[in-house]
Amino acid sequence: MITEEIKGLQVDDHKLAEWDKKHFLHPTSSIKQQQEEGPALIFTEGEGIYLKDIHGKKFIDGLSSLWNVNVGHGRKELGEVAAEQMSKLAFSSAFATFSHEPAIQLAKKIADITPEGLNTVFFTSGGSESNDTAFKLVRHYWKLKGQPDKKKVVSRKKSYHGVAMGATSATGLKPFRDFTTSLAPDFYYVESSPEAFRAFIETEGADTIAAFISEPVQGTGGVHFPPKDYFKEIKSICEENDILFIADEVITGFGRTGTFFGVEQFGIIPDIMSVAKGITSGYAALGGVIISEKIHQDLIDLSDGLFMHGYTYSGHPTACAVALKNIEIIEREDLVANSKAMGEEMLAGFKWLQQEHDIVGEVRALGLMGAIEIFREGNERFAEPLSPKIVAESLERGLIHRGVIYEGADTLIFAPPININKYEINKMINILHDVLSVVEKNID
């Protein structure tokens, strides 16, 4: 097959695969697999919930690519607003108090839609930068408050917060930390219970702890929901001990859970919220850290000199323009409500699969974040996880999703675009039904 011209050259798919192996080091991928097999797929187009590869085969994007294409693929409005902004002001710096309209307008819009009191935004290029910024910010904050020893950051086991140095250090999934030997100090991980957090505070001392960070729903760890009233108790503990609460909404924000932000499901307002992914639905690289009025006022009152943190692309004009249009689409098409309704449809489908297949254990979903646990009869894990086989079979049938096998898990996870409809949900469930039937027949 011949692809489009690249710089005047006709390039076939075989050549592209060779170039991929030689010149493209892929993120979070098996280097050995890439070298032996080449790229698994080369995508060329996207439309709605579908992706199309170089051979013209269509796939349901059952994970919104990386949990981020919330409004679906092929949104011409987003391309048009990006082109318009690029032709007008593609980029300008936000350093030294320079500013521009898209960043100002987006900051105001975010203040309007976030939980009450979260009114000020620092822009980044993505989720890892957002969480790294949050960690630097809380340590800077306590230093300004005359408590420089408050620098420890506590997260939950099975959490995921990104791959920058600080973000990796905060991630509770050990395989991500094992990748590097240069983790940042003063990051700690506790079990998901208020008692575990209280015990940690008693051992370490509240005067050494800067912040607690958590995803409202753990995504990469396997779509784990918190215990009942967990976050209310954790927030109360934080307030009692003068510890800041950071909500990592990188995955859960902008409609993913059936509310605009995941914390709205649990009745709390964090001190700091980190966002990315769904803020632009992946059409441009953008993230942010949203801080409370109190923190912002303290920074104003106590700061002297420069705020010595910033990225070249903080408040990128084109990315901010795309984000504004993306949020407009979410609101205009009522996609938050659609996420809730279609999430219920997806969960109903999972429960039907649970009845039809012996290997399906617990199923769960909140909005369009869902998971299917794979077990032997009696809730025992298979010696060799089946998730990779199920994911591979699904891919053959045109469905993209992910398997999680970290730390003994065997879990299928799903997060389709939040503009998915009932017909498309059923199509996804029917593919999974066929796949699970095939895999069950071949169990040793």
Secondary structure, 3 states (H helix, E strand, C coil): CEEEEECCEEEEHHHHHHHHHHHCCCCCCCHHHHHHHCCCCCEEEEEECEEEECCCCEEEECCHHHHCCCCCECCHHHHHHHHHHHHHHCCCCCHHHCCCHHHHHHHHHHHHHCCCCEEEEEEECCHHHHHHHHHHHHHHHHHHCCCCCCCEEEEECCCCCCCCHHHHHHCCCHHHHHCCCCCCCCEEEECCCHHHHHHHHHHHCHHHEEEEEECCCECCCCCECCCCCHHHHHHHHHHHCCCEEEEECCCCCCCCCCCCCHHHHCCCCCCEEEECHHHCCCCCCCEEEEEEHHHHHHHHHHCCCCCCCCCCCCCCHHHHHHHHHHHHHHHHCCHHHHHHHHHHHHHHHHHHHHHHCCCEEEEEEECCEEEEEECECCCECCCCCCHHHHHHHHHHCCEECEEECHHHCCEEEECCCCCCCHHHHHHHHHHHHHHHHHHHHCCC
